[in-house]
Amino acid sequence: MYFAVSMCWSVRHSDTLGTKGRRKVEIKKVEAASNCHVTFSKRKKGLFNKATKLSLLTGAETAAIVVSGNGRMFGFGSASCDAVIHRYLAESDPHAAALKSDRLNKNIAVNSANLAKLRQHLLEARRQLEEEKKRATMIQQRKHETGGAVPAELW
C-alpha cells in the first residue's frame, strides 16, 4: 500500500496493518512523472492548508514558498506572502537590526535632550511661582497693615 508524501516522494506503510496508530514509513522518490506531478499538487495544497489553519487558529502570520521540479514557484501568505517575507528579512537582517537600533538610540538621545529642556522650564516655572507666592503674601500683609488699601508701589 503506497501513500504520497512530500513533493515527489512516496511512502510504503509497513505490512502490519493491525493498528491504526502512527507507523514507520519508508520514503522513496516517485519515479513516474505523472505521479510526481499529482503528488506535488496534493502536497502543495496540503501545505498551504496547514499554513492557513495555523494562521487562523493562532493569529500567526504565515508564508510558504514552494518551487516545483520544473522551476515554477508557488507562494502563500496569511496576509500577503511578500509582507511576511519582508518582515522576516527585516528582523533577521543584522544590518537592518543595527539601523533600527541606531534610530532608537537617536530617538533616545533626542528625547533625553527634550527632557532636560523640559526640566529646566519646570524649574524656572517653580521659581517664578515661589516669587509670586512671596509677592502675594507681602501684598496681603501690606493690605492688612494699611486697612485694606494696597500701596501703589506693590503694583
BALOBA-1460 file (C-alpha; in Angstrom, 3 decimals):
// residues 155
<rec num="1" residu="m" x="0.000" y="0.000" z="0.000"/>
<rec num="2" residu="y" x="1.517" y="3.376" z="-1.056"/>
<rec num="3" residu="f" x="0.665" y="6.905" z="0.048"/>
<rec num="4" residu="a" x="2.085" y="10.150" z="-1.276"/>
<rec num="5" residu="v" x="4.283" y="12.277" z="0.989"/>
<rec num="6" residu="s" x="6.460" y="15.270" z="0.220"/>
<rec num="7" residu="m" x="6.787" y="16.789" z="-3.199"/>
<rec num="8" residu="c" x="7.920" y="13.785" z="-5.228"/>
<rec num="9" residu="w" x="8.309" y="11.054" z="-2.647"/>
<rec num="10" residu="s" x="6.007" y="8.177" z="-1.800"/>
<rec num="11" residu="v" x="5.563" y="6.213" z="1.396"/>
<rec num="12" residu="r" x="5.112" y="2.499" z="1.931"/>
<rec num="13" residu="h" x="3.399" y="1.561" z="5.189"/>
<rec num="14" residu="s" x="4.670" y="-1.499" z="6.958"/>
<rec num="15" residu="d" x="2.767" y="-4.673" z="6.233"/>
<rec num="16" residu="t" x="1.372" y="-4.854" z="9.767"/>
<rec num="17" residu="l" x="-1.993" y="-3.119" z="9.460"/>
<rec num="18" residu="g" x="-3.346" y="-4.392" z="12.801"/>
<rec num="19" residu="t" x="-3.288" y="-0.967" z="14.493"/>
<rec num="20" residu="k" x="-4.353" y="2.452" z="13.293"/>
<rec num="21" residu="g" x="-1.698" y="4.395" z="15.240"/>
<rec num="22" residu="r" x="1.419" y="6.021" z="13.843"/>
<rec num="23" residu="r" x="3.614" y="3.717" z="11.840"/>
<rec num="24" residu="k" x="7.113" y="3.962" z="10.477"/>
<rec num="25" residu="v" x="7.133" y="4.722" z="6.785"/>
<rec num="26" residu="e" x="9.638" y="4.133" z="4.052"/>
<rec num="27" residu="i" x="10.217" y="7.238" z="1.938"/>
<rec num="28" residu="k" x="11.352" y="6.863" z="-1.646"/>
<rec num="29" residu="k" x="11.331" y="9.076" z="-4.724"/>
<rec num="30" residu="v" x="8.345" y="8.869" z="-7.060"/>
<rec num="31" residu="e" x="9.774" y="7.896" z="-10.427"/>
<rec num="32" residu="a" x="6.791" y="8.359" z="-12.757"/>
<rec num="33" residu="a" x="6.473" y="11.987" z="-13.887"/>
<rec num="34" residu="s" x="2.669" y="11.983" z="-13.797"/>
<rec num="35" residu="n" x="2.629" y="10.523" z="-10.262"/>
<rec num="36" residu="c" x="5.246" y="13.054" z="-9.212"/>
<rec num="37" residu="h" x="3.112" y="15.922" z="-10.530"/>
<rec num="38" residu="v" x="-0.014" y="14.631" z="-8.735"/>
<rec num="39" residu="t" x="1.932" y="14.124" z="-5.507"/>
<rec num="40" residu="f" x="3.379" y="17.621" z="-5.780"/>
<rec num="41" residu="s" x="-0.042" y="19.205" z="-6.369"/>
<rec num="42" residu="k" x="-1.682" y="17.390" z="-3.459"/>
<rec num="43" residu="r" x="1.173" y="18.039" z="-1.020"/>
<rec num="44" residu="k" x="1.398" y="21.703" z="-2.043"/>
<rec num="45" residu="k" x="-2.316" y="22.127" z="-1.387"/>
<rec num="46" residu="g" x="-1.951" y="20.354" z="1.974"/>
<rec num="47" residu="l" x="0.982" y="22.555" z="2.951"/>
<rec num="48" residu="f" x="-0.940" y="25.734" z="2.102"/>
<rec num="49" residu="n" x="-3.985" y="24.424" z="4.021"/>
<rec num="50" residu="k" x="-1.806" y="23.802" z="7.083"/>
<rec num="51" residu="a" x="-0.373" y="27.324" z="6.841"/>
<rec num="52" residu="t" x="-3.915" y="28.724" z="6.592"/>
<rec num="53" residu="k" x="-5.097" y="26.759" z="9.639"/>
<rec num="54" residu="l" x="-2.037" y="27.797" z="11.657"/>
<rec num="55" residu="s" x="-2.750" y="31.428" z="10.826"/>
<rec num="56" residu="l" x="-6.459" y="31.172" z="11.665"/>
<rec num="57" residu="l" x="-6.008" y="29.223" z="14.897"/>
<rec num="58" residu="t" x="-3.129" y="31.190" z="16.368"/>
<rec num="59" residu="g" x="-3.232" y="34.555" z="14.630"/>
<rec num="60" residu="a" x="0.293" y="33.947" z="13.354"/>
<rec num="61" residu="e" x="1.480" y="35.485" z="10.122"/>
<rec num="62" residu="t" x="2.439" y="32.604" z="7.853"/>
<rec num="63" residu="a" x="4.111" y="32.358" z="4.455"/>
<rec num="64" residu="a" x="5.093" y="29.351" z="2.359"/>
<rec num="65" residu="i" x="7.031" y="29.276" z="-0.890"/>
<rec num="66" residu="v" x="7.272" y="26.107" z="-2.963"/>
<rec num="67" residu="v" x="9.280" y="25.629" z="-6.158"/>
<rec num="68" residu="s" x="8.229" y="22.700" z="-8.304"/>
<rec num="69" residu="g" x="10.629" y="20.306" z="-10.006"/>
<rec num="70" residu="n" x="10.340" y="22.246" z="-13.269"/>
<rec num="71" residu="g" x="11.110" y="25.570" z="-11.561"/>
<rec num="72" residu="r" x="7.603" y="27.002" z="-11.234"/>
<rec num="73" residu="m" x="7.104" y="28.977" z="-8.000"/>
<rec num="74" residu="f" x="4.024" y="28.941" z="-5.773"/>
<rec num="75" residu="g" x="3.526" y="31.154" z="-2.750"/>
<rec num="76" residu="f" x="1.038" y="31.557" z="0.067"/>
<rec num="77" residu="g" x="0.836" y="34.174" z="2.784"/>
<rec num="78" residu="s" x="-1.750" y="34.680" z="5.528"/>
<rec num="79" residu="a" x="-1.869" y="38.407" z="4.819"/>
<rec num="80" residu="s" x="0.491" y="38.706" z="1.895"/>
<rec num="81" residu="c" x="3.429" y="36.459" z="1.185"/>
<rec num="82" residu="d" x="5.600" y="39.496" z="0.388"/>
<rec num="83" residu="a" x="4.653" y="41.300" z="3.609"/>
<rec num="84" residu="v" x="5.512" y="38.292" z="5.787"/>
<rec num="85" residu="i" x="8.803" y="37.700" z="3.977"/>
<rec num="86" residu="h" x="9.827" y="41.371" z="4.165"/>
<rec num="87" residu="r" x="9.078" y="41.368" z="7.887"/>
<rec num="88" residu="y" x="11.141" y="38.202" z="8.359"/>
<rec num="89" residu="l" x="14.054" y="39.601" z="6.382"/>
<rec num="90" residu="a" x="13.953" y="42.921" z="8.228"/>
<rec num="91" residu="e" x="14.062" y="41.187" z="11.616"/>
<rec num="92" residu="s" x="16.693" y="38.622" z="10.668"/>
<rec num="93" residu="d" x="18.993" y="41.031" z="8.786"/>
<rec num="94" residu="p" x="21.714" y="42.236" z="11.195"/>
<rec num="95" residu="h" x="22.222" y="45.380" z="9.118"/>
<rec num="96" residu="a" x="18.516" y="46.258" z="9.359"/>
<rec num="97" residu="a" x="18.570" y="45.494" z="13.079"/>
<rec num="98" residu="a" x="21.593" y="47.786" z="13.501"/>
<rec num="99" residu="l" x="19.809" y="50.581" z="11.625"/>
<rec num="100" residu="k" x="16.743" y="50.096" z="13.784"/>
<rec num="101" residu="s" x="18.943" y="50.195" z="16.892"/>
<rec num="102" residu="d" x="20.681" y="53.365" z="15.659"/>
<rec num="103" residu="r" x="17.333" y="55.050" z="15.061"/>
<rec num="104" residu="l" x="16.194" y="54.005" z="18.509"/>
<rec num="105" residu="n" x="19.382" y="55.361" z="20.100"/>
<rec num="106" residu="k" x="18.983" y="58.673" z="18.237"/>
<rec num="107" residu="n" x="15.390" y="58.906" z="19.417"/>
<rec num="108" residu="i" x="16.506" y="58.247" z="22.986"/>
<rec num="109" residu="a" x="19.159" y="60.976" z="22.696"/>
<rec num="110" residu="v" x="16.646" y="63.471" z="21.281"/>
<rec num="111" residu="n" x="14.107" y="62.571" z="23.948"/>
<rec num="112" residu="s" x="16.752" y="62.943" z="26.665"/>
<rec num="113" residu="a" x="17.671" y="66.407" z="25.364"/>
<rec num="114" residu="n" x="13.998" y="67.382" z="25.241"/>
<rec num="115" residu="l" x="13.517" y="66.036" z="28.756"/>
<rec num="116" residu="a" x="16.447" y="68.133" z="30.032"/>
<rec num="117" residu="k" x="14.908" y="71.255" z="28.440"/>
<rec num="118" residu="l" x="11.536" y="70.468" z="29.965"/>
<rec num="119" residu="r" x="13.130" y="70.029" z="33.393"/>
<rec num="120" residu="q" x="14.803" y="73.457" z="33.043"/>
<rec num="121" residu="h" x="11.470" y="75.033" z="32.108"/>
<rec num="122" residu="l" x="9.809" y="73.324" z="35.069"/>
<rec num="123" residu="l" x="12.472" y="74.597" z="37.485"/>
<rec num="124" residu="e" x="12.116" y="78.129" z="36.107"/>
<rec num="125" residu="a" x="8.306" y="77.959" z="36.386"/>
<rec num="126" residu="r" x="8.574" y="76.738" z="40.002"/>
<rec num="127" residu="r" x="10.999" y="79.573" z="40.840"/>
<rec num="128" residu="q" x="8.625" y="82.132" z="39.328"/>
<rec num="129" residu="l" x="5.696" y="80.604" z="41.212"/>
<rec num="130" residu="e" x="7.566" y="80.873" z="44.523"/>
<rec num="131" residu="e" x="8.374" y="84.543" z="43.786"/>
<rec num="132" residu="e" x="4.716" y="85.258" z="43.027"/>
<rec num="133" residu="k" x="3.626" y="83.484" z="46.220"/>
<rec num="134" residu="k" x="6.055" y="85.644" z="48.254"/>
<rec num="135" residu="r" x="4.788" y="88.765" z="46.496"/>
<rec num="136" residu="a" x="1.146" y="87.763" z="47.184"/>
<rec num="137" residu="t" x="1.977" y="87.187" z="50.863"/>
<rec num="138" residu="m" x="3.688" y="90.599" z="51.065"/>
<rec num="139" residu="i" x="0.682" y="92.297" z="49.408"/>
<rec num="140" residu="q" x="-1.677" y="90.620" z="51.856"/>
<rec num="141" residu="q" x="0.472" y="91.774" z="54.789"/>
<rec num="142" residu="r" x="0.614" y="95.394" z="53.493"/>
<rec num="143" residu="k" x="-3.092" y="95.325" z="52.792"/>
<rec num="144" residu="h" x="-3.747" y="94.254" z="56.374"/>
<rec num="145" residu="e" x="-1.352" y="96.906" z="57.763"/>
<rec num="146" residu="t" x="-2.942" y="99.749" z="55.773"/>
<rec num="147" residu="g" x="-6.501" y="98.713" z="56.471"/>
<rec num="148" residu="g" x="-7.450" y="97.263" z="53.107"/>
<rec num="149" residu="a" x="-5.713" y="99.624" z="50.704"/>
<rec num="150" residu="v" x="-2.883" y="98.282" z="48.566"/>
<rec num="151" residu="p" x="0.011" y="100.704" z="48.145"/>
<rec num="152" residu="a" x="0.714" y="101.661" z="44.518"/>
<rec num="153" residu="e" x="4.394" y="100.663" z="44.756"/>
<rec num="154" residu="l" x="3.399" y="96.971" z="45.024"/>
<rec num="155" residu="w" x="1.709" y="97.016" z="41.669"/>
